[in-house]
């Protein structure tokens, strides 16, 4: 490890104890940036990296609400306003029991670089709560969202901070949050993205992250003169990102054999067809059931429950060409990455944020596979959120084709940036360096222009 990175990491760990995911995200970026700081001493003397890792503002607040039994519940709410050098803070809200300050800081940090890569004027932020929407009634979710927004509304706005969805925050939650914001502010503005179509949402926003991750994989394959047609793919998760990853893979002639949730995964050797995908969408978005039920319905599928005593995830141990991790952070460790490579996987496009541990990333880089890190590969979601903001400001909605074309072009442009920057800094084919450096340069230059603020 270079001396500068070593010193920086020691400070990050001392100042942000008990935040391993944040340390991991900073380390990965700092390693790439060591290449840049040698060539640009001005970034070092103006302490750009030291400033980027410190959030501009962190909000933490109480969220009290009443459950259906009349009992008072208390959760913790957060919003990390990480960096606004190139635009208003932008990034999703996550509702999941695992949410804590460190996880949201890692996500907000990643978001800064991701948003910069999209070419759109968006800063980085992230927020959420340790509230678990699973097993709650619609009324409970509504009361929680209203209480959450009763504090958050003071800090956000269409030109200040524009949240969106993430794990546990889908169309239903965005609706309740928007309704409460509108009531408290007495204004109808594009303060959240991922809105319903008939009240300011954009076509293709639900599809954008999954479609984008597939477009990114297709671009990576183009560098080897190949397409996704006929490729066998492993997909994890079964939420928003996973569902639309599968849909686009089917459009492009690939075969998908896995899906998962936090309880286990299914392996369907026959492939997930459109009809089976419709079943999954209904199961997850309407009935809010478990992926196990897929194997009860389709006999070609085998269900394997999560076994916490295992040091690897069997989902990543099947023969395939491509993998699309689309559930959560650190779902691929070093052993999983080696299993993927041993099983013939040579394309990994990350729909989730930081789904691969540092050890896993090193396995991919050493084996020189086509590895698209999340901050590049899953940027399609926030890109279309940016397009939703544009449409809201103009008060003119675009057609499905218009948004999809723009999304496709943005993913191509992100891919091009990654390839060109990786090459310029002496590491051709390394999309990790390409994404980290490509995202950093624009933000760093804006911070230099703005002076010491
Ligand atoms: P959803 O809530 O729609 O789906 C999440 C899926 O991942 C579910 O299948 C869930 O299973 C599973 N999952 C969540 N947490 C865990 C866990 N700790 N262990 C195992 N499985 C888990 O979320 P999204 O699809 O929106 O998000 C998935 C990933 O994509 C996240 O990393 C998110 O940050 C990232 N992302 C999302 C974007 C978006 O536009 N939505 C944009 C960019 C990135 P279960 O139902 O059992 O919890």
Boltz pocket constraint, residues with backbone or C-beta under 6 A from the ligand:
constraints:
  - pocket:
      binder: B
      contacts: [[A, 98], [A, 165], [A, 166], [A, 167], [A, 168], [A, 169], [A, 170], [A, 205], [A, 209], [A, 237], [A, 238], [A, 239], [A, 240], [A, 241], [A, 242], [A, 260], [A, 261], [A, 262], [A, 263], [A, 326], [A, 327], [A, 328], [A, 329], [A, 351], [A, 352], [A, 353], [A, 378], [A, 379], [A, 381], [A, 382]]
      max_distance: 6.0
